[in-house]
Amino acid sequence: MPKRRRQEPVAAAETLTTNQVIAYNFGRAREECGWTQVEASDALEYYLGYTLKQAGISSIERSSCAQATIASI
């Protein structure tokens, strides 16, 4: 499996949204655990009460999904 390119931290002068910070930290934590997106979904199922698809995890990490908010995490 090709290794995902790590996103570079954004310069401090730029304004980050809360979702961007969560997305970065979520992806970094998942990678540090050595989990795939599917494995992260399986680990979150207990807390969420449902299974996220791989695309859902990807959306959280990209911070592009309207549902990927603090409330959904």
N, C-alpha and C positions, 0 to 999 in steps of 0.2 A: 504494500500500500504506500503511495507516495506521501511523503511527509508534508503536512500543511505548513505553509509559510507563516511564520509568526508575524503578527501585526506589530509595527514599531510604535512605541509610545508616542503620543502626540505632544508637541512642544507645549510647555507650560503657558505660553502666551495665548494659546488658543483656548476658547471656551468649550468645555466638554459638557454634554448633557448627562444627566443621571443614567440614562439608558446606555450611553457610550461607555461609561465607567463600569457599569454592571456587565456589559457585553465583554469588555476586555478582561475583567477579573474572572468571569465565568469560564471563558475559553482558556485562560491561563491556568486556573485551578484544575480544569478537566485534563489539560495536557500534563500537568505536574503529577496527577494521579495515574497517568498512563491509560486513561479511559478513552475509548472511541465515543463518538456521539451516541451510539446505540447503548453502550454501557452506562453512560451518564444518564440517559433516559430511564434505564432500568433502575438505577440508584435513586432517582427522583420520584419514581412511581409511588412509593410508600407515602411520601410527603404531599404529593399533589393529588393523589387519589385517582389518577389516570396516567396512561402512558403517552408521553410525547413521541411523535415520530422523529426520525433523524432530521427531517426538514425543520421541525420545530426547534430543535437544539441549534441547528445551523442559523435559524432566524434570530435566536437569542444572541448568539455570538456575533452576528453581523449587525445587531441592533436595528434591523430594518423592519421588523414586524411590529405592528401597532399593539399586538397582544403581549409583546415582550417588555413588560413594564415591571416596576417594583411589585405591584399587586399580584402579578402572575407568578412571581418567583417567591 
